[in-house]
């Protein structure tokens, strides 16, 4: 079963507008972490924002914020005031911890965001 | 500056060849991961490791093996390359230690685009 689900393969947003990228996850762990990464056409993976499962406040990093709804198991990324340079693939990821000390990080299928001038 | 380095950016191999993809990190991270990225499928976890000589299967381990003889190095091995293993391969590392309760984010290498002909 898919652990991370991103239901929007592609999205368009007007420059300077806000956009929300959806992510839902599935885990039975109590302690886990959620991440968003940006992958521009150059291919590098750029870490954007992190939310811990016990964090009570939604994470924010500049124009990025994470709308964390634990009961609904969703971790949507909100980008405010979109810029042309925001055009990229965006991946949601989850880290789970297992007995034995290891951690596993799984990713969703991604959302391709295109910002229109 | 933290760094994850993959040995090759582009690689072309013949069907049936044994292929080694190397990944080295200089951050003293415990966890290392190998993913393959295909359009529409996102990043899929092949294998991961949380310590020297320790390895765990990810979601798509068939046709692959791994080796971790030193903490900083994690190798992905294609025992007998096939055309359906043509893909972008991404290596990442992370640590359970760090300022966040569940550890650091995953840091990625630049990727290896493997073509099997």
Interface residues (C-beta under 8 A of the other chain):
Chain A: X6 X9 X31 X32 X33 X35 X43 X44 X45 X47 X50 X52 X53 X54 X91 X93 X95 X97 X100 X101 X102 X103 X104 X105 X106 X107 X108 X109 X110
Chain B: X30 X31 X33 X35 X40 X41 X42 X43 X44 X45 X48 X50 X51 X54 X56 X58 X59 X88 X90 X92 X94 X96 X100 X101 X102 X103 X105 X106 X107 X108 X110 X111
